Amino acid sequence: MSVGYYHSLCNRYRGRAVEIRLRDGRVHRGVIHRVTGDRVFLRPMGPRRNLGGFGYGYYGGGFAGFGVGFAIGAIVGITLLGGLWW
């Protein structure tokens, strides 16, 4: 799939819970918070999403709950997660 395809898909799923698979095999689950021209930002889901109550994203790159950004060109799959993952 093309970068444009994943960019439009990320924009369509903004605010929704998704699972994103990257080219290196890593899988990330979270809520799409923001989409830029070349990155998608996820707010992590799960019990480790907040370190010590300060709102730092558990992936190490987020601040104040904004999550972490992934290059859209590195995405090989996006799955919309159902209500069971909330």
C-alpha positions in Angstrom: 0.0 0.0 0.0 1.1 3.6 -0.6 2.0 6.2 2.0 -1.0 8.3 0.8 -3.3 5.4 1.5 -2.1 5.0 5.1 -2.1 8.8 5.6 -5.8 9.0 4.6 -6.6 5.9 6.7 -5.0 7.4 9.8 -6.9 10.6 9.2 -10.2 8.7 8.9 -9.4 6.7 12.1 -8.3 9.8 14.2 -9.7 9.5 17.7 -10.3 5.7 17.3 -8.5 2.8 18.9 -6.2 1.0 16.4 -3.4 -1.5 16.1 -0.5 -0.4 13.8 2.0 -2.9 12.4 5.4 -1.5 11.3 7.9 -2.8 8.7 10.2 -4.0 11.5 7.5 -6.3 12.9 6.6 -4.2 16.0 2.9 -3.8 16.8 1.5 -0.8 18.7 -2.0 -0.3 20.1 -3.4 3.1 20.9 -5.7 5.9 20.0 -4.7 8.0 17.0 -4.2 11.5 18.5 -2.7 13.5 15.6 -1.7 12.9 12.0 0.9 15.1 10.2 2.3 14.9 6.7 4.7 12.0 7.6 3.8 10.9 11.1 0.9 9.4 13.0 0.8 10.0 16.8 -0.7 7.4 19.1 -1.8 7.7 22.7 -0.9 4.3 24.2 -3.6 2.1 25.6 -3.3 -0.3 28.6 -2.1 -0.3 32.2 1.4 1.1 31.4 0.2 4.2 29.5 1.1 6.5 32.4 4.3 6.4 34.4 3.8 7.6 37.9 0.7 9.7 37.1 2.7 12.3 35.2 1.2 11.5 31.8 4.4 10.5 30.0 3.7 8.2 27.1 4.9 4.7 28.0 6.8 4.3 24.8 9.2 6.9 26.1 8.6 9.5 23.5 5.4 11.0 24.6 4.7 13.9 26.9 1.5 14.8 28.8 -0.4 11.9 27.3 0.2 12.8 23.6 1.9 9.5 22.8 4.6 8.9 20.3 4.9 9.4 16.6 5.5 6.7 13.9 6.6 7.3 10.4 3.6 6.7 8.1 6.0 5.2 5.5 6.9 2.5 8.0 3.3 1.3 8.4 2.4 -2.1 6.8 -1.0 -2.5 8.4 -3.7 -0.8 10.4 -6.5 -2.6 12.2 -9.4 -0.8 13.8 -9.9 -2.2 17.3 -13.4 -2.9 18.7 -14.9 -1.9 22.0 -13.3 -4.8 23.8 -9.9 -3.0 23.8 -11.0 0.0 25.8 
